[in-house]
Amino acid sequence: MTEIFEARKGGWRFRGKPVVLTTAWRWPQEDYSAEENIEHLRIAARDGFTSADLWFRGRDLWDGSGWTSFDGADRYVEEAARLGLVVVVTIDYSASRMPEELIRKHGWKVVTEEGEELPLVVNPDVPDSYVFQNLPLCDPSFAHATREFVQAVVQHYRGNEWIGYWNIMGEVWGFKPYLKPGTGALETGYDEFTRDKFREWLRGRYDLKGLSQKWGRRAYGSWEDVEPPVGMRRADFGGEELGRWEAAWWDWHSFKLEATVGFMRKVGGWIRELDRRPQMVEYNAGMTGYYNQWDRENRWDLVIGEGLTNLGVQAFERNYKNQIYYNCIARGNSPPPHQLNEINLPNMAMALESEGQAEVDPVAFGRRLLWLCQAMGATGMNVNWLGDLVQLLKGEPKEDHPEERRRGYQDVKRTNLQFHKLGEEFAASSPPPPKIAVLVVDETTLRESGLAVGLAKPILRVLVEQGYGSEVAIVSERQVLEGHLGGYRLVFLPRAPYLRREIAERLEAYVEDGGFLVVGPGSGRYDEHGESYGGLCEPLRRCCGVNPKQMLHPDCDTHDFSVAKEFHRLRMGRLVRGDYLEELEIESENTVVPLRFNWQAEQPAMVLNSYGKGRCCYLGFWPSDDREEKGLEDVVISLVEDAGLEPYVRVSGERGLVDKGVIAGVRFHPGGTFLILIETADREHRLQVELNAERFELERAYVEERPAGGKEVSLGGGGGWKFPALLGPAEVKVFHLRSSGR
């Protein structure tokens, strides 16, 4: 049976036809059929949007004994269908948005490491409102109520052909900290249900004697004495000191991760029991590589494949570097389509101003951000806060930035029109499989939130600027442990001082089988419990071919790295600036040393080792990401080229050099390829666009601008694979490439 709405070949399909979903998100009034909400739908249809959001919270549908109050929502869906809008149903199963009578009846609450209890009835006197988005995951009554609510929604609408995918509310946590004024972030999860479940989890891994030894605590008398560690001191919830707190903290985190991810998988399973439509999460919390107030154990990337089918792309960003990172998380952890979520287009002025970028044109920035996401594999757009725009269209704009809001909305309408003109071929297009990955691992993230990501983002930026943006990804321990690295030609591990031996062994196997691994300084020194390996862990030491030793006196921001052996972009005589962090003792006979530190001492700083069928590169230094000096850029791209990867498209300026003021991306569909060019430097560019015929598997082809049309340019044969293009400030152009046969 063909589904009416489905994900197929990397794109959305509705009634068998490819579709780009664009919507303007706003939270409907509690009466969904209120005239303001119906007006929202009419404006959306008039201005070229193709879908509408319908957001359900538990309390919205509660009738006192069950979830049956759908009358207003049904009228909303009927009006959307009459207007030709696909309805995306968002299921918000937040405990604090359940009926208050259920919250009080079952006593759902958050308990902090200080023992303070916060009932999950939102209290306006508590400044940290997000603490109420925690879920009492281990309370059976909450699981029961959530299942009833979720399945009531799905049961009611599964037969409606105008329902698109099920969108899972992403801003929920199991154990988000409580940001208490005057104290700071307090850990949560210390209610009796969670503590009992934790003890049960530990029983499956330790006996009492082994646990006390592992955690460095005096002997336990019984399992009832076992308490989870707290975050504010090296002790447990009962006040007992823990000599090996790091080990206890890892166990507590691992339990919470399993509990949170397990519950999110259950929600997806409850939906899947009744309906086979795609399930997507907006994915604006629980980001891989961070462990902070927003990103905890709510790791949506680990839920994919167990109910949840697709990760969205969060676009609530104010700079390209962060947006590239968000795009790469989705690309590395779920198949496309990746619906573009919560982009601030008409409200971008406010967003940029909040980060000190008031001088940036918000309309130009928003346009570039949106098309950057399309170029990297996202689809469509979900514009944030149409409610503000409804007021604008009534002639009552908000006082802040009214003109920028008007201009921004006009650009949104133009984008809707552009998607429409690009047609079903563009709607059916999807990015190529990613070939370059940056790996971040949970055990390091727990202890060094964001540090690995801070090193990853410049790598990703370089790759995007050099034409690889459509095939880069962020991956985590999941892909390593499940054996899914084989499709990547190159994997960067920029920083992972804490690394499970099992992961190190799998990385060694990846290299042996023909992969190319790049290991950053300081990686692989401790296991997941914080125990030292006494140096680089053996599996990495073998495949890297070096024994690195941390320097007592690191030499930072030095230009004394010289090219000792020519290596792609690293030419003899070249100096590279960076931070010299480790001395490298070479242990393999199969090594090449492209970079050495100090021309007198000639100490190895970058070592390439052949191992099995693959290669491994160990960096004893970290190159500067200064754009003028191009140290990081040339090291990264040299490694990419050594892995045998050339970009699909190379965009050059008038002097024949790669034009970094233009971002390029490709999207494939059965009849050809779309090429997206995005101007980012606020100037005019006269470009030469060169296609890699070998990667496109072409002998001859035609290219034309879409949707503008115009004369096709013939490529291949004696004419070569270049064509000229002119790009103005903040301009985006889309070209279509099709084969003319062999």
N, C-alpha and C positions, 0 to 999 in steps of 0.2 A: 504494500500500500504506500503510495506516494504521500508524504506529509504536505500539508498546505503551506506551512512555513518551515523552512529547514536551512541548515548550513550545508553547502555542497561545493566541493572543489575550491574552498577558501573564500566563498562569498555567501551572502544571504540569497535565498530564493523564496518568492511568494507566488503561489499558484503556478509554480513551474518556471517563473521568469526571474532573472537576476534583478536585485533591487538594492539601491543604496539607501540606508535608513538615516534620515536626518530628523531630529526632533528638538524641541525647545523645552527643556526641563523646567517645570515649576511644580511645587507641591500643591495639588488641588486642595480646595477648601474641603472641610470634612463632609459637606454635602456635595458630592461629586457633580450632581446635576445643577448646582448653582449657576446662575447665568454667567458669572465671571469665568467659570471653567468652560462652559460651552463657547463663550466668546474666544477664549484661548484657542480652542480647536478650530474655530472658523478663521482666525487670523493665521494659524499655522498652515491650514490648507491653502488659503489665499496667497501666502508668501512662499509657497513651494516646498514646505516640509512634507515628508512622506510618512511620518509616524507620530504617535502621541504616547505619552507616558501615563500610566495609571498606577498609583502608589498605594499599596494596602498596608496598614498597620493593624495589629490585632484589635485594638479598641474601636477601630472604624467600623468593623463588621459585627461586633458583639451585640447580641439582642437580650442578654441577661442569662441565657442558658447555652448559647452556641453561636457559631459564626454564620449568620444567615442574612444580614442586612445589606443586600446587594442592589436594592432598587435604584438608588442614585447612581451607583457605578454602572449599572446596566444602561441607563439612559446615556451616560457619558460614552460608553462603548458603541451604542447604537448611532450616536451622532458622529463619532469618529468614522465608523464604517460608512455612513451616508456620504461623508466627505472624502472617502477613499484613503483614510489614514490607518496604517497598521498600528495596532495597540501593543506596546511593550508593557507587560505587567511586572511591576517591582514588588517583591515580597519582602517586607520589613518585619522580621521576627524578633526585634528588640524586646527584651523583657519589660523595659520601662514603658513601652508603647502597647503593651498588652492591657486588657481591662484592669482598672485599679482594684476591683474587687478580687480578682484572681491573685494579683500581687500580694495583697494583704492576707488573703485566705491562706496562701501557701508560704508566706513569709520570705519571698524572694529578696535577697539582699546581697550586698558586697561587704566583705569583712577584710579590713586592712591588717597589715603586719603589726600594727599597734593594738589590734583587737577592736577597733572602732567599727560599728555596724552602720551601714548606709542602706536603708530599705530602698528598693528599686522603684519607688514612687518619686518622680523627679521633684527635688526640693530646690526652689529658687534661691534659698539662702546658701546653697553649696556652690561656690564659684566655678568649680570644675564640673560642668554639666555633662561632659563626655564620660565621666565615671559611671553614669547611669546607663551607658550603652554596653556595659558588661552583662554577660549572660550567666545565669546560675547553671552552668553546663552539667554539673554532677547531681543536680536535684532532679529526681525522676518525675516530679510533678511538672517541672518546666518542659522536659522533653515531651511529655504526654500532651500538654497544652499546645506546644509548638507544632507537633505533628497534626493535631486536629485543625489548627488554624491554617497551616500551609496546605493541607489536603482539601480543606473546604474551598479555598481559592481556586486550586487547580481543578477540582471536581466541577466547580461551577462554570469555568470558562474553557475547559479542554475541548468542548465541542464547537466553540465559536471560531469560525475560519479567519476572523480578523485579528486574532491574537497572534503576536509574533513569538519572540522568545520570552522565557521567564528570566527576569533580571533579579539577581539576589542582592539584597542590601549589603553593601560592603563595609559600612562603618559599624561593625559589631566586634566585640572582643570577648574573650573568656577571662582575661586577666590584665586588663589595662590598669596602669597604676593610678592612684588617686593623688592628684596634685594639690596637696594641702597647703594653704597659705601659711607661710612662716616655717614650714617643715621641709617641703619639697615632695619628690615623688615617693609615695608609699606603695609597696607591693600589695597586691590583692590576691584573693583566692584562699583565705584562711577560714572559711566557713566549715562547718562540721562535715558536710557532704563531700567537699573536695579533699579535706584532710583524710577522711576514711578511704576514699578512692586512691589517694596517693599511697597510703599504707598497703592497700591491696596490690597496687602496681609494684611496690618495692618487694613484697613477698615473692613475687614471681622472679626476682633477680638476686635476692640476698637471703641469707639467714640473719638472725639478729647479731650474731658475733661478727659476721662478715660486714654487715652494714656499719656497725660501730667502728670497725677498723677502717673502712673506706672513708667514713666521714670524720674520723679522728675525734670521736666522742667517747665518753666513759660508757661502760657496758649498759645496754638496755635491759630492763627487767621484763618487759613484755612489748608486744607491738603497739599497745595503747600508749606507750611512752614515746613513740616515734612521732616527731613533729617536723614539718617542712622548715627549711632555712628561711631567714628573713634577709632583706636586702640592705638594711641600714647598719647592720653590725654582723660580725662573724659568729652568729649564734642561730639557734632554731627558735621557733615560735614559742616554745616553752621557756626560753631564756638560757638554755644550756649552750655552753661554748662548743664550737665545732673547729677542731684543729685543722681539718681539711675541708674548709668551707667551700672551696672551688669545686670539689667533687660533689658535695651535697647540692650546690647550686646547679650543676649540670643535670643531676638527676631530677631535681624539681622542675627545671625548664623542660627536660625531655618529656616528663609526665604531662606538663601543661600543654606542650605542643601536641602530643598524641590526643589529649582530651579535646582540645580546641578543633584540630583538624578532623578528628573523628566525628565530632558533632556536626561540623559543616558538611561532611560527607553524608551524614544521616539525612540532613535537610534535602540535599540533592537526590538521595535515594527515595525519600518520600514523594518527591515530585515525579521521579522517573517511574514509580509504581503506577502512576495514573496517566502519564502523558510523555510522549517521546520528543517533544519540541526541544530545541537547544536551550541550555541554561548558561547564562553569562553572569559574571560579577563585574560591577563597575570598577573594582580594584583601585581604590584610593587609600587603602590602609593595609598593613601587613606586608610591606615591601621587602623583597629579598635583600639582605645586606644591612638591614637596620634593626636595632633593638632599642627602642625609645618609647616615648609616651604614645606614639601612633602605631608603631610597627612592633608587634609583639609576637605571640604565638598564633595570631590569626593569619597564617601563611596560606593564602588562597592558591599560590602556585602549587602547593602540595595536594590540593583537592581535585585538580583536573583529572578527568578520566573516571571519576567515581560519582557520577551524577552531573557535576559541573562540566560543561563541554568547552567553554571558551573564556579566555580572560579579556576584559576590556582594556583600553588604554586610557589611563588617567591623564587629562590635559589641563589640570588646574595649576599650570606652571607659568613662571615669569622669565625663564631663560631656556635657551636651546639645549644646554648641556644636561640639565635635569630632565627635560622632555625626552631627549635621546635615551637616557637611562630607563625611563618608564616604558618607552616603546620596546626596548630590548628585553625587559622582563617578560612582557607579553609574548614576544616573538620566541623566546627560549623555553617557554613553559606551557604553551598550548597551541593548538593549530589555529590558523585564521578561520573565520573573520574575527578581527579585534575591533569591536565597536569603539569609536572615539567618544570618550565620556567627559562631561562637565567642563567643556572649554568655555573660557570667559570672554567670548568674542565681543559682545557689545559692552561688557563691563571691564574690558581689559585695562582701561585707563586707571581705574581704581586699583586693580591688581598690581600694575606696574608701579604706581605711586607708593604702594605699601612696601616695596622693596627698593625705594630710592631711584627709580628709573622714570621719573616724571617727564624727562626730556624725550623719551622714546615714543614714536608715533604708535598709539595703541592699535590702530586699524591695520597698519602695515605689519606690526608684530604678530597680531592675531592671524592674519592671512598666512604669513610664513609658518607659524606654528602648526596651523591646521594642515597645510600641504606637506610640511615635514613629516607629519604623522602618516599621511597617505603614502608618501614616498617610501616610508619605512615599513609599511604593511598594514596600517590601521584602515578602517573603513568608516565612511559617513561622519556624522558629528552629532553630539548632544550638547546644545547650547545652554549654558547655565542661566537660570533665573529669567525666564520669559515674563514672569509676573511684572518685573520692572519695565519690560518693554511694552506690555499692555498699557501701562500708565503713560509711557512715552507716546504711543500711538493715539492716545486720547488727548494728547496735548498737555499732559501733566507729568513731564519727566522728573526724575529725581533731581535734586538741586545740584549734586556733584556731577560734573562732566556731562551735561546734557547734550552738547554738540558731538562729543566723541561717541556717546551712546547712539545718537542718530546715525552717524557715519558708520559705526560698527554694525548696526542692524542692516543698513543698506548693503554692506559687504556680505553679510550673512545671506541676504536674499540673492545676491549675485552668485554666491557659491552654490546655493540650491539650484539656480538656473544652470550653472556650469555642470553640476552633477547630472542634471536632466539631459542636457545636450550631449554629454559624453556617452550617455545611453547604456544599454544592457551590456555591451562589451566591457566597459569600464567597471560596471557593477559586478561582472563575473570575474574580474581580474583579482589576482592575489600575488603576494611577494614570492620570490624564489626561496627555497629552503636555506636557512642560515648556515654559513660555513665557518664563521669565526665566532668563538665564544669567550666570554670572560666569566670565570668561575669564582663564586663567593660561597663560603661554607658556614654552616650554622654555628659550629663550635667556636669559630673566630668571631662571628657577628655578635654572639652572646656577650663576649668580653671586650670587644672593640667595635661597638656599634658605628657603622658608617666609614671606618678607616679604609677598609678594602674598597668600598664604593667610591671613596674620594680619590683613590688611585685609578679605579676603573673608568670613571667619567672622562678624564682627558684621553684615555686610550680610545674610548668609543667616539669622542668628538673627532679625533684624528681620522679614524676609519670612515666616519660619515663625510668629512671634508674631502677625503681622497677617493670617494666614489663607492665605498663598500657599505653604505648605510642600509641597503635593502637586505643584507645578509649577515648582520651582526646580532648577537643575542647575549643575554645574561642567563647563566645556568647555575644550579645549586648542587648540593650533595645528592639530590634525588636522581639527577641524570647520571651522575657517576655511579651510584650504587645500583641503579637499574640497568647499567650498561648501555646508555644512550648517547655516549660521546662519539661513537664511531662515525657519525655523519659530519663531524666537524674536522676541517683540515688543520685548524690551529686553535689552541686553547690557552688563554692567558690566566695564570693564577697569580695576581699581583701581590696579594698579601694574605697569608694564612698561617700565622704562627701556631695556632691550635688546629690540629688536623688528626682525625681518626686514622689509625693504622689501616683500617679497611679501605678508606678512601685513597690513601697513599698507594696501597697495593693495586687498586683499580686504575689509578692514574698511570702507574708503572705498566700495567697491562695495555692500556690505551696506547702508550708509546711503543711498546713491543709490537703491537699490531699495525703500526704504521702511522700513528698520530704524531702531532708536533705540539709539545707542551712547553710553555714559557713560565718559569718559576721566579717570582720576585724575592728580594732579600728578606731574610728572617722567617721564611715559611717553613712549616713542618718541624717545629721544635718541641711542641708539647702535644699530648693526647687530649681527648675531649674532657678529661677530668682535671686537666692542668698539670699532669705528671710530665716531667721533662724526659725527652728521648736521649739527652746527653749530646745533642748536636742535631744535624739534619737526620730525619727518620730514614731508616735503611732503604725502603723502597725508592724514595726520591733520590737518595744519595747514589744508588746504583744507576738509575736512569739519567741523572744529571751528570754523573762522572766527576763530581767535585765534593770536597769536604769544606764547607764554608765555616768560618769562625768570625763571630761578631767582634768588631774592632773596639778596643777600649776607648779610643779617641776618634770617632767618625769625623770625616772631612767633608763638610756640607757646602753645597753651592760652589764647587770647584770646577775649573775648566780643564783640569789635567787628565782627562780621559782622551787618549789618542787612538786612532785607527791603526791596529797592528797588522791586520789582514783585510783587504778589501772585501766588503760584504754588501752588495747591492748599492744602496744609497750612501753607505759609509765608505767614503773613498780615502785612499792613503793621503796623509797630511792633514786630515780633518781632526778637529778637536771637538769634544762633546762636553757640555756642562752637566753636572749632576751631583748627587750626594753619594760619597764613597762610604759604604756601611760595613762591608765584610771583606775579609781576606779569603781568597779562594785557593785551596790546595787541589790541584788537578790529580785525579786518581785513575782516569781512563786513558787509553792509548788512542781513542777514537775522537779526540776533541779538536776543535778549532777555536782560536781566541781572536775574535774580531777587535775587541777593545781592551786596552790595558790602562792601568792607572800609573801616572808619573813616568815620564819618558826616561828618567834615569833608572828607577827601580823596575819598571815594566811588570807591574803586578797584574795578573789576570782580573778583569772586571766583568767581562761578558764571555761566557763559555758555551759553545755548542757541542753537544755530544751525540754521536750516532749510537742508537741502542735498539737492538732488534731490527724491526723494519722501519722504525721511526727516528725522531730526533727530539732532543730536549735542550732547552736553552736555560741556563741559570744566570741571573743577574745579581752580581754582588754590589751593584749600585742602582740608584734610581735616576733616570735621566730627567733633566729639567723640561717642563712643558712650556717654557717660554716660546712664544710663537715666532719671534724673530730668529732665535738661535736654532730652532727646529730639532733639538736633541731628541725629545720623545718621539716626535713625528718620524724622524728618519730611522730611529731604532725600530719602532713599531712597523712601519711600512717595509723596511728591509726584512723583517721576520715574516710578514705576510707574503712578500715576493718569494722568499726562500721556501715557503710552503706551497709555492706554485700557483698562487691566486692572483689573477689580474681582475680589475673591476669590469663589470659589464660595459660601463660607459666612462669615458674620460673626457672631462670638460676643460678645455684650455682657453687661456686668454690670448691677447694679441702677441705676446712674446713666446707663446708655445708652452708656458708653464701651467700647471693645474691651477684653475681659478678657484680659490677657496671662498670667494664671495658668492659662489653658486653651489647649491646642494642638488645632487641628482639622485633619482631613485627609479627603479623599474618594477612593473607589475605585469604578470603574464596572464593571458587568457587563451582559449583554444585557437583563436584566429590571429594571434599576434602578441605584441608587447606594447605597453604604454611606458613612455619615458617622461618623467616629471622633472622640470628644472625650476628651482626656487632661488630668487635673488635675495641675498642677505646683507649686502654691504652698502645699500642706499646709493647706488651709482649705476650708470649704464655699462653694459658688457657686450663686446663684440666677440662672439665665441666660435670656437671650432669644437664640434661635438663628434667624438670618435667612438664608434661602436666596436666591441670585441666580437668579430664574426664567429670566432671559434666557440666562445661561450654561448652565443646565441644559436649556434649550429646553423648558420646561414651561408649560402653561396651568393645569392642576390636578394635584394629587398627594396621596398619602397618605404619612405617615411613622409608623414605629413603632420601639420599642426592640427590639433583638435581642441575645442570644437570649431575653431576658426575656419578650418578647411584650407583651401588653396591648392596650389600645384604640388603634386607628389614629387619627391626627390628620389631618383634612382641611386642605389648604393650597391657596391660590389663590382665584380668584374674588374675592368681597367680603371674604373672611376674611384676606387678606394672606398673606405668606410667612414669618411668624414662628411659632415654637412654644417653650414654656417647657421648661427642663430643670434638674434639680437634680443637682449633682455634688459628691460628698464628697471628703475628702483622699485623694490618690493613687488616685482612682477612675477607671476607664475605662468609657465607655459607647459602644456601637455602635448606630447607628440605620440603618434601611433606608428608602429613599425610592423610591417607584414612581409612575409616571405613572397618572393616572386617566382619561387620554384627553383629547382636545382638544375 
